[in-house]
């Protein structure tokens, strides 16, 4: 709250010194007015929903594919030997570099943007799942083997629970990076969404709408991360690190 008050006062006094600051850095009241205007026109929640849909779908797909792959790589050194070079070849390529090809493959729309977000979120999920599977306490593994656990039972009762903290960390990191990729994807090619709203406002020199989009992305990211941490507490009540 103190930050908002200071921002408002600095904008008011700054505009008296330089009237152009009204365009360069509008006060919070102007951002609230922009939100009210978009709500009145019925487009604000459309942008929010479209961006949320793309992020959640992409991160969900990255989790569904990345977690099993990472666990399998951590469980089997032979499988890791085969798959790891390909992943390490693709991983350094920025997701934004795939945008031109993704437009050619999928056209402009949800599929293309979801693909870019998926690429951004996939590797943090894979690498953290891999780290979780390899970071299992060897004493726990030996205890399971001593009790006669079969490989499948050992994986489900020892490796997977021990890897869950890393898996949730990967999902949280992937979610954060996913928001960055979303904005980049929507800035380049999107018919809607918060990134589209920011880019459209840029062409109209409406910095109040730009700041509104930035604030909304920050709020949505904060809420989703909180929900992720709450889910981690429910799934892992024994883990104190979340």
C-alpha angles and dihedrals in degrees: 000000000000089000091054092049092049090047091052094048094046091050093050096048093038092056090056090057096039118013090198089072087077087072098033098048115008119194123256090258089062090051090051089049090052090052090050091050093052091046090052090052090048098235104102097079090043090059091045094048094047093051093045091049093052095046096046093045093049096044090045091053091045089052094046092053102028100051097055091043093050093046091048091051091050093046097047121042090192092055090046090051090056100041104033098073091055093048092047089050093053099036098073091054106099114239089233089063088065094058097091092049093043090055090052092047102041106013123227113319146065098321093055094048093044089052091055092048090047091055091050095049099037101074098049088052093048096046095046092047089050091049091049093052092048095043095064114132105257090215089062090051092049090048091053092049091048089055090054099255114169120227093262092048091045091052095048098041102035115015100040097048091046091050096049096091090054091045093054090046089053091049092051092048091046091050092052093048089044091063090053091051091046093057092046092048094047092046091058104036126000137115092211144000137093093288090052089049091052093049093046090050090051092058089051094045090239103148091171090066090044091054090045090056091048092049092048092050090050093049094047091048091050093049094047092048090051091051090048091053091048090051089051090053091051094048095040108032088158093059116087099186099081 
